[in-house]
Amino acid sequence: MTKSFPDGFRWGVSTSSYQIEGGADDDGRGDSIWDTYCATPGRVANGDNGRVACDHYHRWAEDLDLIKGLGARHYRFSVMWPRVLPEGTGKVNETGIDFYSRLIDGMLERDIDPWLCLYHWDLPQALQDRGGWTNRDIVDWFGDYTELLVTRLGDRIKSWVTFNEPNVVAWVGHEEGRHAPGITDPRAAMRVTHHLNLCHARATRIIKHHYPDAPVGFVLPMHKGYTLPHRREQDAHLIELFEAKWNGAFLDPVYYGRYPELILDRMEPHIRPGDLEAIRTDVDFQGLNQYFPSYIQAAEGKAWPFQHVEPPKYFRRTEMGWAIDGDCFYRTMKILQENYGNPPVFVTENGGAFTDVPGHNGHVDDQDRIAYYTEYLDALLRAVSEGANVQGYMPWSLLDNFEWAYGYDKRFGLVHVDYETLKRTPKASYEFMRNVITQNALP
């Protein structure tokens, strides 16, 4: 028995610049905050970095052929800000612009729609030295960067993504310090949150000024909060606060022109007159990244009165330790349907890291990943059957790649990458996903 996706359902795949491009020392690219973070001892597993990564900078044509072979018609990629503006502002690196121009032309030649993401975490280090996301001037810097890409590449871009996971930029990068730039300052994280929202609005207006009909959205990794079964009564009140911080701090200002009441006191010091009116913008589509449920419980002596805890032991786990829970995926789509006007939703990341051991013939028979995709795609179909406006799906990721603080230890790809030779080998999950895309149905 097969379960069909709606007619016109759009299939794609996602990557990000720092995780796959490499070419760090080529053609005038500037340093990003992730170059600096990786060079700091103890920050990244094994001392790994993204200076070579998958060498997509030189092997992009082969990678586009893999997307074409998958049957995917949409490719969400990101531009590395310091590759086109090494100092973050000012002089343009024409070689960097030329690289993305060739990449986009390569997509169009293969009948693949380019989805350009302006920011997937690789801020120029030169801007970090000037305060980075904590400096309100970044609204102008980001606006100038957007203007450059729109005027130089925008005639061929089919959809625009302003930000990938701005909440991770704010909370994980500036409150927890587990991502670049490695700051641990809760107040700074609130300020960063507001500046990211202002930047999204500025970029949206710039794109729409040049291309009024171009679809523009942003990507949020939404989490549904849960309590542990034995602490349900004492911790239930924290769920709404957690979701206000993680989801609402970015959704509510854009959709409704306000911050959630539960976090407003933390946001007010950073809001100037007219800011919320500026942030409120129409969303052509909502990008959704979702991998796992978030379990929390009460905590004392922390910036927030809760902390993340391990999920119940009955969940199967990925190699990241993340609980596999298709029902949580379903519920995040229902949140968008019920609380945010049921916008067009594209799942722009979803997938699992598993122990991928090539067989004697080099093939990776990653049945755990296939089971993961089967569960989550089934949950997506359930949400669609109940009216959720989900219009497309892009698994994470096309390639095994640099996984941030985990270095190269964790593999999410549909395609295996040998990091010594950089050889690409499609896994069993690649064939599975190709069948799903070809049939527009889940077996």
LINVENBEL-V319891 format. One record per helix or strand. SS is the DSSP state (H for helix, E for strand). FROM is the first residue (numbers start at 1). LEN is the number of residues. If there is no record, write none. Layout:
((SS FROM LEN) (SS FROM LEN))
This chain:
((E 3 2) (E 10 5) (H 17 4) (E 32 1) (H 33 6) (H 45 3) (H 56 15) (E 74 5) (H 81 4) (H 94 16) (E 113 7) (E 124 1) (H 125 4) (H 132 3) (H 138 19) (E 159 6) (H 166 9) (H 186 25) (E 215 7) (E 225 3) (H 229 7) (H 238 19) (H 261 10) (H 275 5) (E 285 5) (E 294 5) (E 306 4) (E 317 1) (E 323 1) (H 326 14) (E 345 5) (H 367 19) (E 390 6) (E 399 1) (H 404 3) (E 415 3) (E 424 3) (H 428 12) (E 441 2))
